[in-house]
Amino acid sequence: MLAFVVSTLMFIVPCALVLGVVVTIHELGHFLAAKGLGTKIDQFSIGFGKAIARWTDKSGVEWRIGWLPMGGYVRFAGDDNVASVPDQSDLAALRKDLVRREGEAALGRYYHFKPLWQRAVITAAGPASNFLLAIALFAGLLLALGEYVLPARVESLKPGGAAAVAGFMPGDLIVKADGDDVASFNDLQQMVRMRADVPTRFVVRRGGELVTLSATPRWGPIEDRVSGPQRGGILGVTPPQRPSDYVHVTYGPGEAVRGGVRRTWSVLTSTIYYLGRIVTGQVSADQIRGPLGIAGVTSKVAQLGAEGASSFGGMILGSGVNLIQIAALISVSLGFMNLLPIPVLDGGHLLFYAYEALARRPLAAKVQAAGYRVGLALVLGLMLFATWNDLQRLRVFNFIGGLFS
């Protein structure tokens, strides 16, 4: 029984911590931008569900801590819901009531009646805060710990593999792939994994000269300690992996920030590229993860961080470092997903605001309402699909089938 409880906590707690921080920072971005632009705010919640603690500050904002620490929300005055999705008839009634009670000037404090550019800034501040959080987390790790880098040097080639066919040779140092610099063998692996069946140009340093080669990574099995067995692109090269081959790189404050920006940009562009391949049908969508998948990944990285530690403090430190890295990755993903032009998401709001800016009038209320319904259906459909992937990955259906066989 104790083992079950510990296992359950290890599955839930890391995910709750990571998602709680990432989503709260997202909502805090909306909150701070709104505050800075003089917007009236009713409520800011850390976590969902019934409040276990609440208080009201001098500006009238009710701060609350929900019992489910999986995120949070900010609720502007006049909102019908925490998604800030307006009901046009309610807005008309609200406008009339506000003018009657507080006068025409009071409208400027309410989000839905603010100038277009202010609504756009408040909306964009959520995703922007996620990108800034990722940069800060990556930069903090680089500044505090540096990183161990394994150069992308070829020690051996898989016979008949993509690299061998393309003309790679032992001793080659891969410096560019698809026009991007390759700083480490890990960079190379991440890029190649997403480019199965895609002809790719590589630049290698060979005997003091730069040589350009073209190779097409092939589909193959990839063993991932976090995600388990997967399929992805394989180049067919093995690097030297002796302890002396790893280089410890340290960073000053400026270098760490630049490194944080580079890593955030790399995660963002890789996400966009991979989703593009999914949309065009080049790769399967079975790697899209939902809440269960995220919980599984955060639990696994926490366990891997604690492996090999000689003390409890070392276990906490190792798990913490790994969770910070996964929080940065999830923060980039959340920021990007929220910018998709789907109504009910921040990107959908910005799309409507762009139309309003060009047409000099808001989109028709009926069109907005229909758009929000379609957007909600798309988001819920994506969540169901991702959860189905999670259940397949966890072999839940195999387990249930075994009970009746």
N, C-alpha and C positions, 0 to 999 in steps of 0.2 A: 504493500500500500504506500509506504514511504517513497519507494522508488518511483511509483506512478506520479505521486504529488510533485516530486522533484523534477521529473521529466516534463510534466505539464507546465510547471513554472518556467523551466528553461525554454519551453516552446513559446509561452505567452509573454513573459516579462521583457525579453530583449526587443521583441516586435513592438510592444506597447511603448517602451522608452523611445525607440527610434522614430516610429510614426508620430508619437506625441510631440516630440521636439520638432520634427520636420513640418507637420501640419500647423502647429502653434506658431512657428516662425512665419509661415505663409500668411496666416490670418493676422499676425502682428504687423506684417508689411502693409496690409489693407488698413489696419487700425491706425498706424502711425501716419500714413499718408492722409487718411481722412482727418485725423486730429490736426495735422499741420495745415490743412485747408479749411479748418473751421467747421467740420461736419459734426452734427449732433449724433452721438452714439448711445444706444440704450444699454448694450450688453457686450461683454467680452468673456468667452468661456474657454477655459483650459480643460479639455475633456468633454465628453458627452454624457447624457443621462441626468438623473436627479443630482442636484448640487449637494456636495458634502460640506462645502464652505462657500460663503458669499459675503461680499461687502460692497459698499457704494462709495466711490471717491468724490472729491469736491466738485468735479465737473458733472456729476450725475451718472457716470458710467457704472453699471453694476458688474462687478468682477465675480466670476463664479468658477469653482472647480468641480467638474463632473466626476461621477464615480467610474466612468469608463475612460481611462487615459489614452485614447487612441487618436487624439487630434484636438480640435477646438473650432470656434467660429466667432465672428464679430457680427453683431446685429445693429444695423443703423436704425435711427429713429424713423418710423413710418414703414419699415419692412414688414411684409406679411409673413416672411419666412427667412431662415438663416442663409438662403442662397441669394438673397437680394433680387429675386425674380419678381418684377412688379405686376400687379393686376391693374390694368389700365382704368377700369371703372373705379377701383379703390383709390387710385392715385388722384383721379378727378375729385372724388369726395374728400380726400385728404387735403388737397390744395384748397378747396373751398373752406374746409373747417379751419385750416391753419390761418388763412387770410382773415377769417372771422374772429379767431381767438387771439392771434399774435400779430396780425398785420402782414402786408405784402413783403416787408423786409425779412420776415422770419423764414421765408421759403429758401433763402440762400444758405441756411444751415442744414437743410435736409438733402440727403444724397441724391434722390431722384429729381430734384429741382435745381441741382447745381449746374454751372456751365459745363458744356460738353468736355472741354479739355480737362477739367477737374475730375469728372467722373472717369475719364480714361486713365488719368494718372493713378487714381485710387485703385482702379481695377488692375492695372499693370503692376502695381506695387507688390501684389502677392507673389506672382511668379518671379519677379525681380529679386524679392527677398530670398527665395529658394536658391537662386543662382549665387547670390552673395553669401548665403550660408555655406554652400558647397565650397566656394572659393576660400572662405575663412577656415573651414574644417581641414581642407587639403593643405592650405598654407600653414596652419597651426601644427599639423603633423610633420611637415617638412622642416619647419623651424625647430621643433622640439627634438625630433628623432633623426632627421635626415632620411636617407633611404639607401638600401643595398641594391645596386644595379648590376645585372648580369649582361654584359655587352652581347649584341646579336651577332656573335661570331660563329661560323660553321665549323664544327669539329668533325662531323660525319654526316653522310647522306643516306637516306633510305634508297636502296637499289630500285630503280624504276620509278621512283617518286617524282612529284612535280618539279622539285628543285633539281634533281639529277638530270631529268630530261631537258630542263631549261639551260643547263650548263653551269650550275653552281659548283664550286670546288671547295674542299676542306681548306680552312684558313681564311676564306672570304669573310669580311666584316660588312654586314648589311647596314647601310647608312640611310637609305631612303626606300619607301614603299608607296606606290601610287602618288608620288610627289611629296609625301610627308616625311619629315625626319624620323628616323628610328633611333630612339635613345637607349633602348634596352631590348633584350629578347622577349620580355613580357609585352612590350609595345608591339613587336612583330607578331606574337601569338594572337593578341587581341584583334589585330587588323586582319590577319589571315583567316581566323575563325569565321569571320562574317563574309568572306569573299570566295566561298566555294563556287567553282565553275565560272569565276570572273577572271579573265586575263588581266594580269597586273604587272606593271613595270617596277623592277627593283634596281637599285643602284648599289653596287658592292665595291668596297675598297680591296684591291688585289695587288699585292706587291707594289704599293705606292701609287697605283693608278686606279681611276674610277671606271668601272665596267657596268654597262647597262644590260640587264637581262629581263626577259619576259617569261613569266611562269603563271600557270593557272592552278591555284590550290584545288585539291580534290576533296570530295566528301569522305569523311572517315569518322571513326569513333573517337571521342575525346573524353578522357576521364577527368572530371572536375570534382575536387574534394568538397566543394560547397554544394553544387547543384547536382552532383551525381553524373552518371553516364549521359553523354549528349552526342549529337552529330554536328560536325562543322567542317570548315575548311582546314586542310592539312597540307603543309608545304613539303614536309619530308626532310627536315634538317634537325640535327641535334647539336646543342651548344656545349662547350666545355663547362663542367659544373663542379670543379674542384673548389674548395673554400677560397683558395687564392685567386680564383677567377672573378669573384664578386668584388665590386668596388663600393666602398661606403662614401656617399656624397653628402656633404653638409651644406646648409643654406643659411644665408643671412636674411634679415627681415624682407628686404626688397626682392631678393631671389625667391624667397618662399612664396610671396604674394604672386609673383610672375608664374611660379610653378603651379600655384593653386588655380590661376586663371587658365593656364594651358591644360591642366587636367580636367577642369570643368568643361572647357570647350571641346576637348577630346571626347568626353562622355556624351556631350550633347550631339556632336556631329555623328558619332557612332550610332547613337540611338536613332537619329533621323535616317541614316543610311540603312540600318537594319529594318526599320519599320517600312521604309520604301520598298525593300525587297519582299517584305511580307505582303504589302498591298498589291504589288505587281505579280504575286504568285510565284516568285523565284525560290522562296524558302517557306517552310511550314510555320504556322502561327502557334505551334504547341509550346513555345518557350515563353509566351506571354503569361505573367503570373498575377494572381489575385491575392487577397489577404492571407489565405492559407500558405501560398507559395512564399510570400514575403516573410511570414512568420517562420517558415522552415529555414529560409536562408539566414535570417538574423540569428536564429537559434544555433545554426551550424557554425557561423563565423564566430559567435561568442565561444562555443566549445573549442574551436580550433585555436582561438587566441589564448585559451587557458592551457592548452596542451604543452607539456614539457616544463611548466613553471615549477619551481622548487618551493614556493611559498604561496600562501593565500593572497598576499599582496601582489605577487607576480601574476597570479591567475586573473585577478581583477584588472590589473594593468593591461595584460595581453588581450583580454576580452574587450576592455574599453577601447583600445586602439582599433581593433577590428570593427567594433560597432560604430566608431566615429567615421571610419572609411565607408561602411555600408550606408550610414546616414547621409554622407555627402553624395553618394551615388543615387540614393532614393530621392534626395532633395532636387537633384538635376532632373530626374525623371518626372517628379511631381510638377516642377516648374514648367517643363516642356508640355506635359499632358494638359495642363491648365491653359496653355496658349493655343491649343487646337481650336479651330473656328467652329466649335459646337455650342449651340445655345445651352444655357445653364452653366457652362464653364466660363472662365474669365475671357478666353479667346472669343467665345460667342458674343459676350457683352461688347468686346472691342470691335467685332465685326459689325454689330448693329450701330455702334458709335461712328464707325467709319462711313457707313451708309448715311447716317444723320449729318455728318460733316460735308459729304459730297452733295447730298440732295437738299441740304438746308432745312430738313424736316425729319422727324423721327419716322422709323418704319411703321406702317399701319399696325394698329393694336392687334387686329386679328392675325396678321402675319407673324408678329412677335409671339403671340400666344401659341400659334401652331408650331413655330420654330422651337419654343421651349419644350413643348410636348414631344416633338421629334427628338430633340437633343437629350431629353431625359430618357427616352426609350433607347437611344443609342448608348448612353452611358450605362444604363442598367443591363443592356444586352452584352456590352463589353465585360462588365463585371461578372455576369453569369458565365460567359465564355471562359474568362480567366479562372473562375472558380472550378469550372469543369476540368480545365487543364490541371489545376492543383490536385483535384481528386484523382485524376488519371495518374499523375506523377506519384502520388502517395499510395497508389494501388488500392484505393478504397473499394472500387467496384470489384476487383479480384477477391478482396477479403469477404465482401458481402456475398458474392457468388459462391465462394467456398463454404459459406454457412449452409447453403441449400443444396449442395452437390453431394 
